[in-house]
Amino acid sequence: GENVEQHPSTLSVQEGDSAVIKCTYSDSASNYFPWYKQELGKRPQLIIDIRSNVGEKKDQRIAVTLNKTAKHFSLHITETQPEDSAVYFCAASTGTASKLTFGTGTRLQVTL
Amino acid sequence: GAVVSQHPSWVICKSGTSVKIECRSLDFQATTMFWYRQFPKQSLMLMATSNEGSKATYEQGVEKDKFLINHASLTLSTLTVTSAHPEDSSFYICSALVENYGYTFGSGTRLTVV
């Protein structure tokens, strides 16, 4: 089955700096790659996603890149703010009616 | 749109008792529901996939007789933790894949077994 690895496990950045989180996946059939932000005790919130027919996607301060050949994808957050502090998960899916396999998570802390 | 209502949000039960968690799709029909478990400071791990009208598919290592899943209708899926023990204490969350929308999650259930 699919295996998703995520690095780093913790990341501390100063406010205004950029943060990058990287994930690799094992199943070449995976074609959907969402990123979630989860606050303590809450449900995961989708922040951005990308499909395998696209190499990059951007939404304001957040961007995701996908390298299908290398089977890795990355989350980029620019101009970080304290409210960006949370745990971020990457995930992968092979599509319709398919389960999401989550990465191990990255705890991001944005310091003043 | 694509809201999944999950109840209860938290529950405390005694060892040996059973607890039922419900997930209802409010504005769509959920043919498939995924059930995840999340231990503190860990990732979401898929426990099982339920399909309306058929038996659930359990992930390796998940006891199907302990974690009973029922998906009798297109709007309701339930997870019953039977004979709960302290090691079952966790955050349980359901998720559905909605056509033309993506994955939607319930709000989660914090189970504490004492």
Interface residues (C-beta under 8 A of the other chain):
Chain A: P34 G41 K42 R43 P44 L46 D49 F89 S93 T96 A97 S98 K99 L100 T101 F102 G103 T104 G105
Chain B: T31 T32 F34 Q42 S43 L44 M45 L46 T49 F91 I93 S95 L97 G102 Y103 F105 G106 S107 G108 R110
